[in-house]
Amino acid sequence: MTRISSDVTARATGPDEISKAIIEQLQTDGRRSYAEIGKAVGLSEAAVRQRVQKLTESGTIQIVAVTDPLQLGFTRQAMIGVRAAGDTREVAARLAELSAVDYVVLTAGSFDILVEVVCEDDEELIALLNDEIRAIEGVASTETFVYLRLHKQRYDWGTR
């Protein structure tokens, strides 16, 4: 229980100003060296490395390669609005297990859950909807919003 309390406290207070500056440096270029980041934020390379490790281990940040799905052969992306019957957290957990799903969020409004999917083509999307998503216990209905073109996607929005 102590572990949970300290995690909750850490999340409630959030990262300090130096950690936020490190995050902003990584949002601009995730391959930036610790030495470069250190110069920008006034820390040693070792201190930056330790902070990045703590931020990663706490789940505050992930350092990943952001891809263009089209260039990797995934020609169909969609946002699926899900209306659930029962515990939305359980339905969201089941949806999150699906390999084509890259984003799951509980919402308030017309839908209980929004799910973003990346598929190779329309046939895969149809199979995903009928064989997997709608087959999950608690999924009452879905509405699919097919992406025609990605107009804007940013990851450098800062830490505010």
Sequence and secondary structure as in RCSB ss.txt:
>XXXX:A:sequence
MTRISSDVTARATGPDEISKAIIEQLQTDGRRSYAEIGKAVGLSEAAVRQRVQKLTESGTIQIVAVTDPLQLGFT
RQAMIGVRAAGDTREVAARLAELSAVDYVVLTAGSFDILVEVVCEDDEELIALLNDEIRAIEGVASTETFVYLRL
HKQRYDWGTR
>XXXX:A:secstr
 HHHHHHHHHHHH   HHHHHHHHHHHH TT  HHHHHHHHT  HHHHHHHHHHHHHTTS        GGGGT  
EEEEEEEEESS HHHHHHHHHTSTTEEEEEE SSS SEEEEEEESSHHHHHHIIIIIITTSTTEEEEEEEE S  
    S     
